[in-house]
Amino acid sequence: MNIQQEDDTKKGAFYIEQDAKRIAEMTYVYAEEKKIIIEHTEVDASLKGQGVGYKLVDEAVAFARKKSLKILPLCSYVAAVFKKKADDYNDVKA
């Protein structure tokens, strides 16, 4: 499963494509120079139970660490993951 990223320095997304269709996507916007807001996460029902949502969160966290960014998880799914895995993600949580 290949997670791709698009980023235009104002907004971006982590996503998985299959047959030229996005079947999983997490969108974000830049709030400040060093902060992104994760707005929305959506995973196709065909991927249910495969941990794809967690993989998207992990990808966003790795990106934030690499770029020294903080994440504000407005997306309810991402907020729940950050709460559940607080020890793993505290360093990037805004």
DSSP file (Angstrom, degrees, kcal/mol; ACC not computed):
  #  RESIDUE AA STRUCTURE BP1 BP2  ACC     N-H-->O    O-->H-N    N-H-->O    O-->H-N    TCO  KAPPA ALPHA  PHI   PSI    X-CA   Y-CA   Z-CA
    1    1 A M              0   0    0      0, 0.0     2,-0.7     0, 0.0    15,-0.0   0.000 360.0 360.0 360.0 117.5    0.0    0.0    0.0
    2    2 A N        -     0   0    0     15,-0.2     2,-0.6     0, 0.0    15,-0.5  -0.833 360.0-157.2-102.3 113.2    1.7    3.2   -1.2
    3    3 A I        -     0   0    0     -2,-0.7     2,-0.2    13,-0.1    13,-0.2  -0.785  15.6-167.9 -89.4 124.9    0.8    6.4    0.6
    4    4 A Q  E     -A   15   0A   0     11,-3.3    11,-2.4    -2,-0.6     2,-0.4  -0.642   5.2-148.5-107.0 166.0    1.4    9.4   -1.6
    5    5 A Q  E     -A   14   0A   0      9,-0.2     2,-0.4    -2,-0.2     9,-0.2  -0.997  10.4-170.5-137.9 141.9    1.5   13.1   -0.6
    6    6 A E  E     +A   13   0A   0      7,-2.3     7,-2.3    -2,-0.4     2,-0.3  -0.986  14.4 169.7-125.4 143.6    0.7   16.3   -2.3
    7    7 A D  E     +A   12   0A   0     -2,-0.4     5,-0.2     5,-0.2    -2,-0.0  -0.924  22.5 179.9-157.0 123.0    1.6   19.7   -0.8
    8    8 A D        -     0   0    0      3,-2.5     4,-0.1    -2,-0.3    -1,-0.0   0.146  60.3-103.8-110.5  19.1    1.5   23.2   -2.3
    9    9 A T  S    S+     0   0    0      2,-0.3     3,-0.1     1,-0.1    20,-0.0   0.358 118.6  58.2  72.0  -0.9    2.8   24.9    0.9
   10   10 A K  S    S-     0   0    0      1,-0.5    20,-2.5    18,-0.1     2,-0.3   0.606 121.2  -9.0-116.4 -35.4   -0.8   26.1    1.8
   11   11 A K  E     + B   0  29A   0     18,-0.3    -3,-2.5    25,-0.0    -1,-0.5  -0.951  65.6 167.1-154.7 168.9   -2.6   22.8    1.9
   12   12 A G  E     -AB   7  28A   0     16,-2.6    16,-2.5    -2,-0.3     2,-0.3  -0.962  17.1-136.9-169.5-175.1   -2.0   19.1    1.2
   13   13 A A  E     -AB   6  27A   0     -7,-2.3    -7,-2.3    -2,-0.3     2,-0.4  -0.989  10.7-142.1-157.9 149.5   -3.1   15.5    1.5
   14   14 A F  E     +AB   5  26A   0     12,-2.4    12,-2.6    -2,-0.3     2,-0.3  -0.961  43.1 162.3-107.7 134.7   -1.8   12.1    2.2
   15   15 A Y  E     -AB   4  25A   0    -11,-2.4   -11,-3.3    -2,-0.4     2,-0.4  -0.973  39.0-137.2-153.8 163.2   -3.6    9.6    0.1
   16   16 A I  E     - B   0  24A   0      8,-2.2     7,-2.7    -2,-0.3     8,-1.1  -0.995  23.9-160.3-124.0 129.3   -3.8    6.1   -1.5
   17   17 A E  E     + B   0  22A   0    -15,-0.5     2,-0.3    -2,-0.4     5,-0.2  -0.858  11.6 178.8-111.2 146.3   -4.9    5.7   -5.1
   18   18 A Q  E >  S- B   0  21A   0      3,-2.8     3,-1.3    -2,-0.4    -2,-0.0  -0.961  76.2  -6.8-144.4 127.3   -6.2    2.6   -6.8
   19   19 A D  T 3  S-     0   0    0     -2,-0.3     3,-0.1     1,-0.3    -1,-0.1   0.907 129.8 -57.0  52.7  45.6   -7.2    2.5  -10.4
   20   20 A A  T 3  S+     0   0    0      1,-0.2     2,-0.4     0, 0.0    -1,-0.3   0.676 118.4 109.4  61.5  21.3   -6.8    6.3  -10.6
   21   21 A K  E <  S-B   18   0A   0     -3,-1.3    -3,-2.8     0, 0.0     2,-0.5  -0.984  73.2-120.3-126.5 137.6   -9.2    6.8   -7.8
   22   22 A R  E     +B   17   0A   0     -2,-0.4    -5,-0.3    -5,-0.2     3,-0.1  -0.649  31.0 173.8 -76.4 121.1   -8.4    8.0   -4.2
   23   23 A I  E    S+     0   0A   0     -7,-2.7    21,-3.3    -2,-0.5     2,-0.3   0.474  70.6  23.5-107.3  -5.1   -9.5    5.3   -1.9
   24   24 A A  E     +BC  16  43A   0     -8,-1.1    -8,-2.2    19,-0.2     2,-0.3  -0.948  69.6 169.6-156.3 140.1   -8.1    6.9    1.3
   25   25 A E  E     -BC  15  42A   0     17,-2.8    17,-2.9    -2,-0.3     2,-0.4  -0.981  19.8-169.7-157.2 140.4   -7.2   10.5    2.0
   26   26 A M  E     -BC  14  41A   0    -12,-2.6   -12,-2.4    -2,-0.3     2,-0.3  -0.992  21.4-158.7-128.4 121.8   -6.2   12.7    4.9
   27   27 A T  E     +BC  13  40A   0     13,-2.6    12,-1.9    -2,-0.4    13,-1.1  -0.745  12.7 175.4-106.0 150.9   -6.3   16.5    4.2
   28   28 A Y  E     -BC  12  38A   0    -16,-2.5   -16,-2.6    -2,-0.3     2,-0.3  -0.968  15.4-154.2-146.1 160.6   -4.5   19.3    6.0
   29   29 A V  E     -BC  11  37A   0      8,-1.9     8,-3.2    -2,-0.3     2,-0.5  -0.958  29.8-109.5-131.7 153.0   -3.9   23.0    5.8
   30   30 A Y  E     - C   0  36A   0    -20,-2.5     6,-0.3    -2,-0.3     3,-0.1  -0.717  30.1-179.8 -81.2 128.7   -1.0   25.1    7.0
   31   31 A A  E     -     0   0A   0      4,-2.5     2,-0.3    -2,-0.5     5,-0.2   0.794  69.1  -9.6 -96.4 -36.8   -2.2   27.3   10.0
   32   32 A E  E >  S- C   0  35A   0      3,-1.2     3,-1.1     0, 0.0    -1,-0.3  -0.803  90.9 -77.4-146.3-176.8    1.1   29.0   10.7
   33   33 A E  T 3  S+     0   0    0     -2,-0.3    -3,-0.0     1,-0.2     3,-0.0   0.862 130.8  26.4 -60.1 -35.2    4.6   28.7    9.5
   34   34 A K  T 3  S+     0   0    0     35,-0.1    36,-2.2    -4,-0.0     2,-0.4  -0.001 111.4  76.3-120.8  28.8    5.2   25.7   11.7
   35   35 A K  E <   -Cd  32  70A   0     -3,-1.1    -4,-2.5    34,-0.2    -3,-1.2  -0.997  49.7-168.4-143.5 137.9    1.7   24.2   12.2
   36   36 A I  E     -Cd  30  71A   0     34,-2.7    36,-2.9    -2,-0.4     2,-0.6  -0.936  14.2-144.4-119.8 150.1   -0.6   22.1   10.1
   37   37 A I  E     -Cd  29  72A   0     -8,-3.2    -8,-1.9    -2,-0.4     2,-0.7  -0.955  10.5-145.2-111.2 119.1   -4.3   21.4   10.8
   38   38 A I  E     +Cd  28  73A   0     34,-1.8    37,-2.1    -2,-0.6    36,-0.9  -0.772  24.8 174.9 -84.4 117.4   -5.5   17.9    9.8
   39   39 A E  E     +     0   0A   0    -12,-1.9     2,-0.3    -2,-0.7    37,-0.2   0.843  52.1   6.9 -93.7 -39.3   -9.1   18.6    8.7
   40   40 A H  E     -C   27   0A   0    -13,-1.1   -13,-2.6    35,-0.1     2,-0.4  -1.000  47.0-167.3-154.4 143.1  -10.5   15.4    7.3
   41   41 A T  E     +C   26   0A   0     -2,-0.3     2,-0.4   -15,-0.2   -15,-0.2  -1.000  13.0 175.7-133.0 133.6   -9.7   11.7    7.0
   42   42 A E  E     -C   25   0A   0    -17,-2.9   -17,-2.8    -2,-0.4     2,-0.4  -0.992   6.1-175.2-141.0 131.5  -11.7    9.3    4.8
   43   43 A V  E     -C   24   0A   0     -2,-0.4   -19,-0.2   -19,-0.2     5,-0.1  -0.993  30.6-115.1-128.5 129.9  -11.0    5.6    4.0
   44   44 A D    >   -     0   0    0    -21,-3.3     3,-2.2    -2,-0.4     4,-0.2  -0.275  25.2-119.0 -61.4 145.9  -13.0    3.6    1.5
   45   45 A A  G >  S+     0   0    0      1,-0.3     3,-1.6     2,-0.2    -1,-0.1   0.758 110.2  70.8 -58.6 -26.2  -15.0    0.7    3.0
   46   46 A S  G 3  S+     0   0    0      1,-0.3    -1,-0.3   -23,-0.1    -2,-0.1   0.693  99.2  49.1 -65.6 -16.9  -13.0   -1.7    0.9
   47   47 A L  G X  S+     0   0    0     -3,-2.2     3,-1.7   -24,-0.2     5,-0.5   0.342  80.8 139.0-102.5   4.7  -10.0   -1.0    3.2
   48   48 A K  T <   +     0   0    0     -3,-1.6    -3,-0.0     1,-0.3    -4,-0.0  -0.182  69.3  16.7 -54.5 137.7  -11.9   -1.5    6.5
   49   49 A G  T 3  S+     0   0    0      1,-0.1    -1,-0.3     0, 0.0    -4,-0.0   0.519  96.5 101.7  80.6   5.6  -10.0   -3.3    9.2
   50   50 A Q  S <  S-     0   0    0     -3,-1.7    -2,-0.1     0, 0.0    -1,-0.1   0.366  91.5-116.0-103.6   4.1   -6.6   -2.9    7.5
   51   51 A G     >  +     0   0    0     -4,-0.1     4,-2.0     3,-0.1     5,-0.1   0.735  66.5 143.3  72.2  21.9   -5.3    0.0    9.7
   52   52 A V  H  >  +     0   0    0     -5,-0.5     4,-2.3     1,-0.2     5,-0.2   0.891  67.9  54.5 -65.1 -40.0   -5.2    2.4    6.8
   53   53 A G  H  > S+     0   0    0      1,-0.2     4,-2.1     2,-0.2    -1,-0.2   0.925 109.1  48.3 -58.3 -45.0   -6.4    5.3    8.9
   54   54 A Y  H  > S+     0   0    0      1,-0.2     4,-2.9     2,-0.2    -1,-0.2   0.894 109.2  53.8 -61.3 -40.1   -3.5    4.7   11.4
   55   55 A K  H  X S+     0   0    0     -4,-2.0     4,-2.1     1,-0.2    -1,-0.2   0.890 107.7  50.1 -63.9 -38.9   -1.0    4.5    8.5
   56   56 A L  H  X S+     0   0    0     -4,-2.3     4,-2.3     2,-0.2    -1,-0.2   0.916 111.2  48.9 -64.3 -42.1   -2.2    7.9    7.2
   57   57 A V  H  X S+     0   0    0     -4,-2.1     4,-2.6     1,-0.2    -2,-0.2   0.935 110.4  50.9 -61.9 -46.1   -1.7    9.4   10.7
   58   58 A D  H  X S+     0   0    0     -4,-2.9     4,-2.5     1,-0.2    -1,-0.2   0.891 109.6  50.9 -58.5 -39.9    1.7    7.8   11.0
   59   59 A E  H  X S+     0   0    0     -4,-2.1     4,-2.2     2,-0.2    -1,-0.2   0.910 110.8  48.3 -65.0 -42.4    2.7    9.3    7.6
   60   60 A A  H  X S+     0   0    0     -4,-2.3     4,-2.5     2,-0.2    -2,-0.2   0.901 111.9  49.6 -64.1 -41.1    1.5   12.8    8.7
   61   61 A V  H  X S+     0   0    0     -4,-2.6     4,-2.5     2,-0.2    -2,-0.2   0.909 110.1  50.2 -65.1 -42.7    3.4   12.5   12.0
   62   62 A A  H  X S+     0   0    0     -4,-2.5     4,-2.4     2,-0.2    -1,-0.2   0.907 111.7  49.1 -62.0 -41.3    6.6   11.5   10.1
   63   63 A F  H  X S+     0   0    0     -4,-2.2     4,-2.2     2,-0.2    -2,-0.2   0.927 110.8  50.0 -61.8 -46.1    6.1   14.5    7.8
   64   64 A A  H  X>S+     0   0    0     -4,-2.5     5,-3.0     1,-0.2     4,-0.5   0.906 111.7  47.9 -60.9 -43.1    5.6   16.8   10.8
   65   65 A R  H ><5S+     0   0    0     -4,-2.5     3,-0.9     3,-0.2    -1,-0.2   0.925 111.3  50.3 -64.2 -43.6    8.7   15.5   12.5
   66   66 A K  H 3<5S+     0   0    0     -4,-2.4    -1,-0.2     1,-0.2    -2,-0.2   0.871 119.3  36.9 -62.6 -37.3   10.8   15.8    9.4
   67   67 A K  H 3<5S-     0   0    0     -4,-2.2    -1,-0.2    -5,-0.2    -2,-0.2   0.331 110.6-117.6 -97.9   5.9    9.7   19.4    8.8
   68   68 A S  T <<5 +     0   0    0     -3,-0.9     2,-0.3    -4,-0.5    -3,-0.2   0.918  63.9 150.7  55.3  47.7    9.6   20.4   12.5
   69   69 A L      < -     0   0    0     -5,-3.0     2,-0.3    -6,-0.1   -34,-0.2  -0.706  43.0-135.1-105.9 157.9    5.9   21.0   12.4
   70   70 A K  E     -d   35   0A   0    -36,-2.2   -34,-2.7    -2,-0.3     2,-0.5  -0.842  19.5-138.4-105.7 151.3    3.1   20.8   15.0
   71   71 A I  E     -de  36  93A   0     21,-4.0    23,-3.3    -2,-0.3   -34,-0.2  -0.943   9.9-162.9-115.4 129.0   -0.2   19.1   14.2
   72   72 A L  E     -d   37   0A   0    -36,-2.9   -34,-1.8    -2,-0.5     2,-1.5  -0.937  17.7-150.4-104.7 108.4   -3.6   20.4   15.3
   73   73 A P  E     +d   38   0A   0      0, 0.0   -34,-0.1     0, 0.0     6,-0.1  -0.578  34.2 155.8 -86.4  83.9   -5.9   17.4   14.8
   74   74 A L        +     0   0    0     -2,-1.5   -35,-0.2   -36,-0.9     2,-0.2   0.793  49.7  94.9 -75.8 -28.0   -9.3   18.9   14.1
   75   75 A C  S  > S-     0   0    0    -37,-2.1     4,-2.7    -3,-0.2     5,-0.2  -0.464  79.3-136.6 -61.6 129.2  -10.4   15.8   12.3
   76   76 A S  H  > S+     0   0    0    -37,-0.2     4,-1.9     1,-0.2    -1,-0.2   0.856 101.9  51.7 -61.9 -35.6  -12.3   13.7   14.9
   77   77 A Y  H  > S+     0   0    0      2,-0.2     4,-2.2     1,-0.2    -1,-0.2   0.955 112.5  44.2 -64.8 -49.7  -10.6   10.5   13.8
   78   78 A V  H  > S+     0   0    0      1,-0.2     4,-2.8     2,-0.2    -2,-0.2   0.887 111.2  54.5 -64.8 -38.8   -7.1   11.9   14.1
   79   79 A A  H  X S+     0   0    0     -4,-2.7     4,-2.0     1,-0.2    -1,-0.2   0.909 109.1  48.9 -59.8 -41.6   -8.0   13.6   17.4
   80   80 A A  H  X S+     0   0    0     -4,-1.9     4,-2.5    -5,-0.2    -2,-0.2   0.895 111.6  48.6 -65.7 -40.2   -9.0   10.2   18.7
   81   81 A V  H  X S+     0   0    0     -4,-2.2     4,-2.7     2,-0.2    -2,-0.2   0.921 110.5  51.1 -65.9 -43.3   -5.8    8.5   17.5
   82   82 A F  H  < S+     0   0    0     -4,-2.8     7,-0.2     1,-0.2    -2,-0.2   0.882 112.3  47.3 -61.2 -37.8   -3.7   11.3   19.1
   83   83 A K  H >< S+     0   0    0     -4,-2.0     3,-1.0    -5,-0.2    -2,-0.2   0.918 114.0  46.5 -68.9 -42.9   -5.5   10.8   22.4
   84   84 A K  H 3< S+     0   0    0     -4,-2.5     3,-0.2     1,-0.3    -2,-0.2   0.868 123.9  33.2 -66.5 -37.8   -5.2    7.0   22.2
   85   85 A K  T >X S+     0   0    0     -4,-2.7     4,-1.6     1,-0.2     3,-1.1  -0.207  75.6 142.5-113.1  40.5   -1.5    7.2   21.3
   86   86 A A  H <>  +     0   0    0     -3,-1.0     4,-1.8     1,-0.3     3,-0.2   0.856  69.9  54.2 -51.8 -43.0   -0.6   10.3   23.2
   87   87 A D  H 34 S+     0   0    0      1,-0.2    -1,-0.3    -3,-0.2     4,-0.2   0.836 111.0  46.5 -63.6 -31.7    2.9    9.0   24.3
   88   88 A D  H <4 S+     0   0    0     -3,-1.1    -1,-0.2     1,-0.2    -2,-0.2   0.788 124.3  29.6 -79.8 -27.9    3.8    8.3   20.6
   89   89 A Y  H >X S+     0   0    0     -4,-1.6     3,-1.8    -7,-0.2     4,-1.0   0.402  83.0 104.7-116.8   1.5    2.6   11.7   19.2
   90   90 A N  T 3< S+     0   0    0     -4,-1.8     3,-0.4     1,-0.3    -1,-0.1   0.817  75.9  63.3 -54.5 -33.8    3.0   14.2   22.0
   91   91 A D  T 34 S+     0   0    0      1,-0.2    -1,-0.3    -4,-0.2    -2,-0.1   0.719 111.9  34.4 -67.8 -20.5    6.0   15.7   20.4
   92   92 A V  T <4 S+     0   0    0     -3,-1.8   -21,-4.0   -22,-0.1     2,-0.3   0.500  88.9 111.8-111.3  -6.2    4.1   16.9   17.3
   93   93 A K  B  <   e   71   0A   0     -4,-1.0   -21,-0.2    -3,-0.4   -23,-0.0  -0.527 360.0 360.0 -75.3 130.5    0.7   17.7   18.9
   94   94 A A              0   0    0    -23,-3.3   -22,-0.2    -2,-0.3    -1,-0.1   0.440 360.0 360.0 -83.7 360.0   -0.1   21.5   18.8
